[in-house]
Amino acid sequence: MPKLTEDQVAQYWRDGFLFPLRVMPEDAAINLRKKLEDIEVRYAARDIPHDVSQYLRTSPHIVLPFVSDLALDRAVLDAVEGILGPDLMIWGADFFIKEADSTKVVSWHQDLTYWGLGATSDQVTAWIALSDVSVASGCMRFVAGSHKQAIVPHNDTFDADNLLSRGQEIAVEVDEADATNIELSPGEMSLHHGLLFHASGPNTSKDRRIGLAIRFVNPNARQEVAERDYAMLARGVDRAGSFIHFAPPAREFDTASLSIYEEIREAQRAALAEGAIGELNTYTASM
Ligand SMILES: O=C(O)CCC(=O)C(=O)O
């Protein structure tokens, strides 16, 4: 994929998102889906500290080389560089998997609400489709221009049908008619700003809906809530040094990656849990 054009960059800053960007051929994405599903099967009964679905839902790039490879993919980084500049780090990643015929949804929210990074423009999410992502299968919906406001109040619903950690929902009216459906084919990607209003509906299709959200930051981003924070350097240099760097995993669930996984989850949980009155739901990938 060529780097973003000036028009695409302008569109991102105007709307708060950009799509569809093809970052790999469809068959490559389908192969990655097979790798993911193979891991789900192989580790279903293996002795790893948490259920494999937890590792997939939250920060799979720390423990699974195929995920860190994808997050560090040149085409992905080229696109993100157009938005955040040449120095890039991966702050987080999440698989969002909705099973066929699933009632699971994602309520309207702004990502930055509970990450402790403040209302920054130095963070962008790259969301890569590993299946068909359509209105029927519960694609994301974005409200153009909504990233231009600050973090608005959210209510925690802790709704069991909600894939978000606190079931958080924007407390102000969101006009559904203003939303754009972000339909993607396998191997296509969308980019969205951390303040953008977005949501996604149930999967009424006969196939799983699978996407990997990769949370990029540049060195201007700062952790303001947790005592310390971590990031994987993806490109360029981190002159600010606010994040503790860690390397991509050498092998699936190796000892070093399992150990750093716990350290990072513990540190980031402090920001994610701030002010929460219920138990966070960060540990289930497949719904
Ligand atoms: O995959 C989804 O439906 C929602 C993902 C999301 O909210 C995000 O990546 O920020």
The ligand as an SDF file (V2000), in Angstrom:
LIG
                    3D

 10  9  0  0  0  0  0  0  0  0999 V2000
  -14.6290   -3.9800   17.0230 O   0  0  0  0  0  0  0  0  0  0  0  0
  -15.5580   -3.3190   17.4690 C   0  0  0  0  0  0  0  0  0  0  0  0
  -16.7290   -3.5680   17.2360 O   0  0  0  0  0  0  0  0  0  0  0  0
  -15.2690   -2.1080   18.3340 C   0  0  0  0  0  0  0  0  0  0  0  0
  -13.8220   -1.7860   18.4170 C   0  0  0  0  0  0  0  0  0  0  0  0
  -13.5290   -0.5180   19.1310 C   0  0  0  0  0  0  0  0  0  0  0  0
  -14.3320    0.0560   19.8000 O   0  0  0  0  0  0  0  0  0  0  0  0
  -12.1870    0.0210   18.9760 C   0  0  0  0  0  0  0  0  0  0  0  0
  -11.3530   -0.6010   18.3230 O   0  0  0  0  0  0  0  0  0  0  0  0
  -11.9170    1.1000   19.5200 O   0  0  0  0  0  0  0  0  0  0  0  0
  1  2  2  0
  2  3  1  0
  2  4  1  0
  4  5  1  0
  5  6  1  0
  6  7  2  0
  6  8  1  0
  8  9  2  0
  8 10  1  0
M  END
$$$$
